[in-house]
């Protein structure tokens, strides 16, 4: 598997594991974002209350979670408007 612009290359087994972990992280982010939105938690507080399970302390969470959560919130706002 080759992913352009990424600095490491690993064995296919490791890359499949990483892909599965990333998918679980995204699924968890979306479900938690929707749960917090439905509970009426403001976006600014949702950042502090999200439960990302096994990936809560993943090194990329601080960089990627806020944008992801903001996108989930925006999608839920759009659905609400329809």
ABEGO torsion letter per residue (X at the ends): XBBBGBABBBBAAAAAAAAAAAAAAAAAAAAAAAAAAAAGBBAAAAAAABBAEAAAABAAAAAAAAAAAAAAAAAAAAAAAX
